[in-house]
Amino acid sequence: MRKYLEPTFIIDTDNEFIQKTAHDITSNCQNNREKSVNLFYFVRDQIVYNLHVDRHLPEHFVASATLTRGQGFCIQKAVVLVALSRALSIPGRLGFAVIRNHLMPEKLARVLVSNEIPDHGYAELHLEGKWVKATPAFDLTTCHEHRIVPVDFDGVNDAIFHRFNQDGVLHIEYVKDHGRYADLPVVEIEAWVASAIIPEAQKMIFNGTYPWQED
């Protein structure tokens, strides 16, 4: 379990802001399960989901930077949740999957080979003797605006995306499991993304230009 508790450059759980935030959020909690629930809802709703933040350099994923920015997409938010958990001696790791988004924004769909997102990231926390999935990506405001069913977390059951949206329309399907990691797998993520986007968009993304932001 040691590797799931230690700080890294990306999961900087020893950062003063990370430490203070984790302890402030959980000051009234009685056990690790309660702490994990409080941390989950903080990351889900207080760090706003934003697909358009920088992602082309490793430092863009550092937990304390995302926490300070208050915005991030699924991987960045999962990193924050893992960092906050480790700050409280709750083992945490990152999980990755390929998901199919049937309601994908048009600008993003134009640069992908298919409607599959190759690098969806989530957190896994070790609670009461087992690993539990926690997906804090979409904040409540985003869910209300886009008719997404919010992901809830109780520290016992896996918290993953719902298959259908609030209108009963097919939304998310899990296609492939990439496995779990003690730290951000930068090289693997680059490979996953490169295999899933059209060739003319690859160079743009890795140079810090995001085609899905353009008109």
Secondary structure by P-SEA (a helix, b strand, c coil): cccccccccccccccaaaaaaaaaaccccccaaaaaaaaaaaaaccccccccccccccccccaaaaaaaccccaaaaaaaaaaaaaaaccccbbbbbbbbbccccaaaaaaccccccccccbbbbbcccbbbbbbccccaaaaaaacccbbbbcccccccccccccccccccccccccccccccaaaaaaaaaaacccccaaaaaaacccccccc
